Amino acid sequence: MASSRTEKIKLQKKLKRSVARAISDFDMIKDGDRVMVCVSGGKDSFTMLDILLGLRQHAPINFEIFAFNLDQKQPGFPADVLPEYFKQKNVEYVVVEEDTYSLVKNMVPSGKTYCGWCSRFRRGIIYRYAREQGFSKIALGHHRDDILETLFLNMFYGGKMKAMPPKLLSDDGENILIRPLAYCREKDIARYAEIIEFPIIPCNLCGSQDNLQRVALKKMLQSWDREHPGRIESIFRSIQSIVPSHLMDEAMFDFKAVSNSKEKISLLELNEEGLPDV
């Protein structure tokens, strides 16, 4: 029992440090902000809300926290769980009910995942509510592993070097999204949620499978983390230290403007590896 309490304190401190650093690095929350924290009932959003509430108590700025949940009418969704939790935490909240489940089920062929359309509808409802209620920030519970998975999904299947930004202006240009867990590891979040015993609501109530490509990438990253300690950290640092002149995006770097009239290297002066002899 004592060891579990010690582990809880250590994890809480670690997560708080990571969240505080992300907020500071990317100027996520300012004095007077009204932050709408999206809580789905999963381990990530529960942890985000818990850590933000803890940080607000000692923050040098004043900001509001408002919990938001979207009840998409998935079969078996326990409608009482989140309101009871929010009341227990003494946090303002709203549960918006929108039957997007029926819409998605009618649109998506049998056997296919609902996740893409489900998230699209959810995003539109969240943006609309935040705009109508005058919230200055929308906090989402994506963590470091989500960011890296998205990076590889875009590289492997989209042909783009693109991940999830920690701070983003929404497509409609009216909402600022923030990801306070951007520096947090999923395994730390999972262990913290287990110790705290959040009332987790499963994401698969609709019966749809997760994005199988994302599942495969998650397993790949977990395998690397076990077998090659430090590799994940190094990859994550790499997306924070981009060198456009050493990639191949002409929109990011003007390669045509690179020239040196004083020195021309002929093909004869190149070594076997295609590099100039020095």
N, C-alpha and C positions, 0 to 999 in steps of 0.2 A: 504493500500500500504506500509506504514511504517512498519507495523507488519510483512508483508510478507518479506520485505527486512531484518528485524532483524532475522526472522526465517532462512532465507537463509544463513546469515553470521554465525549463530550458528551451523547450520547443516554442513556448509562447514568446519568450524573449527573442529567440531567433527570428520568428515570423514577424514580430513587431519591428525589429531592426530592418528586415528586408522590405517591409511595406513602407516604413518611414523613409527609407533611402529612395525607393521608387517614387514616392510622392514628392520628395525633395528634388531628385534628379530631373524629373519631367514636369515639375511645377503643376502637379495634378489637382491639388486642392488649395484654394486661396481663402483669405479671410472673408467671411460672409457668404461662402458658397452654400447652396442647398443641394446636397448630394443624394440622388436617388439610387439606393443600393439594391440591385436586382438579386433576389433570393429565390432560387428554384427549388430548394429543399435538398440539394446535393452537398457533399462535403466541402466543395470549394467555396460556394456562396455563403454557407454557414460560417466557415472560417473567416472569410473576408469581412462579413458583418461583425463578427466577434472581435477581430483585431482592430477594425476601424472604431468601434465603440470604445475599446480600451485606449487607443491612441488619442481619441478626442478628449478624454479626461485630463490629459497632461499636455495637449497641444498648445503652442504659443498663439494660435489663431482660433477664431470662433467659426464653426461651420455646423450646419444641420445635417442630420442623418435621417433618412426616411426609407423604410424597407418597402420594397415593391415585389409582389408575386403575381404571376399570371397563371390563373387556373384555366388550362386549355381543354378542360373536360375530358381528360384521358380516363379510360375506364379504371375505376378503383382508386382514383386520386383522393387521399384522405384530407378533406377540406378543413378539418379542425386543427391539424397539426401545426401549421405555420402561425395562424392567429394566436394560438395558445403560447407558442414560443415567443412571438413578438411581445405579447403582453408580459410574459415572464421577464423579458429583457428590458421592459419599459421603453420600447422604441415605437415611434409613430409608424404606421404601416397602412397599406391598402392591398386588398386582393381583388384584382380585376378578372372577371369571368368572361371568357370569349371561347366559343366552341370551334376552335380551329381544328380540333381532332377530326370532326366529321368532314370538314372541308378537305383536309389532307387525305383522309382515307378514301374519299370519292375520287380524288385526283390521281393518286399514286397506284400503279398497277400492283396486283397481288404479288407478294414475294419481294418487292422492292422496299428499300428503307424510306421511312417518312422524314428522316432527320433534316434533309435539305429544305423542303417546303415548310416543315414545322418551324425551323429557326427563322425562315424568311418572314412568315406571318408574325412570329413572336417579336422580331426586331421592329417591324412596322408599328405594332401596338405599343411597344415600349417607347419608341421615338415620339409617337403621337401623344401619349400620356405625359411624358416629360415636358414636351413643348407646351401643352395645354395648362399644366400645373406650374410652369415657370421654374423648373429645376435647372440649375446651372451645370450640373455634371451627372452623368449616368455611370455608375460603377459596375463593372462586369467582373466575374470571378475567374477569368482565365489566368493560368499560372505559367511558369517558365516552360514546363513540359508541353503545354498547349502551343506555346509560341514556336518551339522547335519542331513539333509535329507539323505545324502549318507550314513552316519553312520547307521541310522535306516534301510535304504534299505538293506544294507549288513547284518545287524543283523537279520532282519525279513525274508528276502528272500534268502540270500546267506550263512547264517551260519558263518559269519566272523565279527570280530570287526575291521572294516576298514572304514576310511572316505576319505576325500580329503586332501592331504598334502599341506601346504602352499608353498612348494618348492619341485620340483621333477625332477629327471633325466628321460627323456623320454625312452620308451621301446627300441628305436634304439640306445640309449646311446650317442646321439650326440646333444641333445637339453636340456636346463634347463628351466623348466616351473615354473613360479611364480604366486602367487595369492595375489596381493596387498590388495584386499578387504577382506581378511580372517577374520579380526576382525570387519568388518562392518555389521550392521544389515540390512536386506532387507527393512524393513519399513522406515529406514532412507534414504536409497538409493532411494526408490520409491518417497518419499516426496521431496527429493532434485531434482530428475529428473522432477517432476511436477512443482516445482517452477522455475527451470532453463528453462523449456519448450524445452527439447531436441527434435529433430525431430525423434521420435521413429518409428522404422519400426517393425511391428508385426512379431512374430515368426511363426505364423500359416498360412502363405501365401500358403503353400502347401496343406492345408486342413486336415492335419494329426492331430490327437489328441495328447496332451502331454502324457507322461508316466503316466498312471492312478495311479500306485502305488506311484509315487513321488507326484502327486497331493494330494492323500489321506494323505500322511505323512506331506505335507505342511500345510494342514488343521489341522492336529493333533497338530503340533507345534504352529500354530497360536492360537489354542484353549488354549493350555497350557499357552502361553504367556499372554493371556487375563485373564484366571481364576486363574493362579498360578504365580504371578509376581516373577521373580528371578529364576524360574525353568530352563529356557533355558540357562541363564547365568551359572548356576551351572553345567548343562550337558556339556556345552562347556568347562568349566574349567576342567571337569573330563578327557577329552581327551588330556589335557595338563599335566596331573598328573597321569600317569599310574604306577600301582604297580604290576609288573609281578608275584611276589611271592604270590599275593592274587587272582590270576586268575587261569586258568587251561591249559595254553599253555606250554606243555613240551619243546617246542623249545625255548621258551623265558626264562624259569626258570628250573633249574635242581632239580626237586622235589626228585629224587631218591638219591641225595647226601645229603638230609636233614636227619640228625640223631642226636641223643644225647645219647651216651652210658652210661652217668652218671645217667640218669633219664628215667625210663620206666613207662608209665602209663598203668595200666591194665584196662580191660573193666569194672571191678568193681568200679574203681575210677571215672568213667564218670558220670556226672549228667544226668537228664532226657533230656536235650537239646543236649547231645552228647559232652559236653565240660568238661574239667577236673575241678574237685572241687579245689578251692583254699582257 
